[in-house]
């Protein structure tokens, strides 16, 4: 297993489970948006509400704690290439690239390929933002 500044790099399984758990939490945001706006509301209002919640969820937890709730439970966190905590601008870049890879055909699969094949387990958004997910103590 690769190590980064004496911390083991998070395994692909840890990262995939984190994405799944965070996705389940965010599903509640989608349901809240549907209930708040009602089924007869316009899709842009529902999608806009969900994206605002999604942004607040990821950025709030990553800036505040260096990890989402799922990452905290699985004892992983996001750090910069030199091991320090990422600045909000870096986390914003990571978040935007993450969303873009989900929106591009096969982007998520390419990112998953990097996650599995790269010794540092860095997905596309980690590579571009200069971050890495490590196991915390």
N, C-alpha and C positions, 0 to 999 in steps of 0.2 A: 504494500500500500504506500502510495506517495505521501510524503510529509512536507509541510510548509511551515517554516519557522517553528519547528518542534511540535507542530499540530498536525495530526493526520488530516488529509483531505477527505471531505465528505464522500461517501460512496455513492455510486449511481442510484442504488436502491434507496438510500436516505433521501436523496434529492427528489426522486420520483414520488416517494411517499409524501414528502413535504408538498409538492405541487398538487397531489391528489387531495390532501387534507385541507390545504388552503382553498382549493377549488370547491370543496364541500362547504366550507365556511362562506365563500362568496356566492354559492348557490342561494343561500339565505338572502343575500342582498338582492339577487334577481327576483326572488319571490316577494320580498318587501316592496320592490319597485312595482311589480305587477299589482300587488294589493293596493299600494298607495295611489297609483294612477288609474287603476281599474282596467278591465279587459277592453273597454271601448276607447281607451286613450290611444294616442298616436305612438307608433313604435319609436320614433326619435326621442320622445320624452322618457320612455322606459329605458332605452339604451343609454341615453345621456345620464339618467339617474344612476344606472348601474355602473357606468364608466367612472362617474364621480366617486362612488363608493369604492370601487376597485382601486382607483388612484389613492384615495385617502387611506385605505387599508394597507396597501403595499408601502407607500411612501411613509406613512405615519409610523408603522412598525419598524421599517428598515432604518429610518433616520433616528427614531427613538431608541431602538434596541439592537440594531444591526442584524435583525432577523424577524421573520414573520412568526406568528404564534406556532405554526407547525415546526418551523426551524428551531424555535426555542424548546419545544417539547422533545424533539429529536436531537437536541444538543448540537446544533450546527449554527454557524454564523457567517456573515459575509465580511471579508476583509480585503484590503488593497493588496497589490503585489508585494509590498514591503511589510505586510502584516498589520498595518494600522487600520483604524476604522475609516470607512469611506466617507467622503464629504457628501452633503446632500446633492450637489451637482452631479457627482459621479453616480450616485444611486438613481437620480432622475434619468441619466443617460442609459443606465442598465435597464431600467424599467421600460423606457421607450423602445429600446432595441428588442427587449423581450416581447413586447406587444407586436412589434413589426414582424418578428420571426413567426409569431402565431398567425399573422395575417397573410404571409407569403406562402404560396403552395409549397409543401414539403419543408418549410422552414423549421417546423418543430422536429421533423425527422432528422434533418441535418444537425440541428442543435443536440438532439439525443445521440446521434452518432459521435459527435465531439465529446459528449459527456461520457460515453462508454470507452472510446478509443484513446482519448488524451490522458496521459499519466496524471496530469493535474486536475482532471475531471472538470474542465472549464467548457461551459456551453458558449454559444456565439455571444450572448449578451455579456458574459463574464470576460471574454477575450476583448471585446470592443471597449468595455468600461474599465478594464484593468483590475478586475476583482476575481476572487476565488472563494469558494465556500469550504470552510474547514470545520472540523469537529471541535466543539468548545469543551472546556473542562467542567 
